[in-house]
Amino acid sequence: MNCTLHVAWDDRLAGYDFGAGHPMAPARVQLTIELARAFGLFSMPGVSVEPPEAATDVDLEAVHLQRYIAAVRHASDPEHAAGPEPDESQPGELGAAFGLGTEDNPVFARMHDASALVAGATLAAARAVWTGAAQHGASIAGGLHHAMSGSASGFCVYNDPAIAISWLLRAGATRVAYVDMDVHHGDGVQAAFYDDPRVLTISLHEHPETLWPGTGWPSETGGPGAAGTAANVALPAGTGDAGWLRAFDAVVPALLRAFAPEILVSQHGCDTHWLDPMANLRLSIDAQRVAHASIHRLAHEVTGGRWLLTGGGGYEPLQVVARTWTHLLAEAAGCPIDPRVLIPPAWREYAARHTGQEAPETMTDGAEPRFTRFETGFNPSDPVDRAIFATRAAVFPEHGLLPEP
């Protein structure tokens, strides 16, 4: 597939750093970018890499409250923040009022600047796609889908996918689809557009009974006037390649075709992997690679190729994040990497120096992900099939689709 790809990247994006020992380590994106470079992805025809500008307050305020943005500024750089300090950001009140200064979201120096730059990267990728500068736009440092309008949440300060979607709507988009493949529910993006019929949000995630944030039930289908524009596939803990891919195939293509978006936004959190320390799904890199390719095909089929892709969660940087997101970038560039190929020795040496661990040798887990389509038959004793049917029954009729397999 011949594709053009705009990659929004600057080494300053590694400044989004909650500190030593925090799972959201900058090494996740640094290792990815270096592995993509080692494979020559950024020198391929049609691929451009450009440093983004930080999102402005106007951009941020499309999703976030002014007092929250002010609190982020004051918490992270109190000596240089403009304007009066918000009452809610007094010492000891940050966690309760704005979700800042918590174990998940500790305050770090220049946090506002770093977070606004992540949002700016996703905005730059969105602009490149919407204006036709590139078919696809990538913001690997982005995908911070938990941040709410007035609070940080789940390692996320500013909700860059929601900010980009808001910009697309202001730029003239009338239908935007968002597909979230992180193991955690895409709660912040869903909340931002729950009452907006112009935005379809689809999230495949571990069941809220077993994983934070405890939302993303099939019954969450959109607010008044927007029924059917939120779809949640809540998968049981332990779901592996075959079940996850069966669920994706049973829900995502049909909804995207029915909704007919003008642009597709996807979040590729890779904490669905069996090595991830923070969740309980059991996917391989090989299944994640299949999902990347499926989203890419759907973008060309449904939106004429307009595709904005982001990173997201994923907390095993060396074995998982770098490899699967490099597959994602290669897929978006139209040059998929053979999973059996040997990883360039220079990157393996770089990774070993920076992590102190032995780097993987190939781009595969050795899995051969296969699945049977839901349409071949519904098994009511299978918890994955029950999850699929619950979502289809809740959402499909709103789009003129039948829930039955």
Secondary structure, DSSP 8 states (H G I E B T S, - for coil): ----EEEE--GGGGG----TT-SS-THHHHHHHHHHHHTTGGGSTTEEEE------HHHHHTTS-HHHHHHHHHHH-TTT--S---GGGSTTTHHHHHS-SSSSS---TTHHHHHHHHHHHHHHHHHHHHTTS-SEEEETT---TT-BTTB-BTTBSS-HHHHHHHHHHHTT-S-EEEEE-SSS--HHHHHHTTT-TTEEEEEEEE-TTTSTT----TT----TT-TTSEEEEEE-TT-BHHHHHHHHHHHHHHHHHHH--SEEEEE---TTBTT-TT---BB-HHHHHHHHHHHHHHHHHHSTT-EEEE------IIIIIHHHHHHHHHHHTT----TTSB--HHHHHHHHHHHSS---SBS--S-------GGG---TT-HHHHHHHHHHHHHGGGGT-----
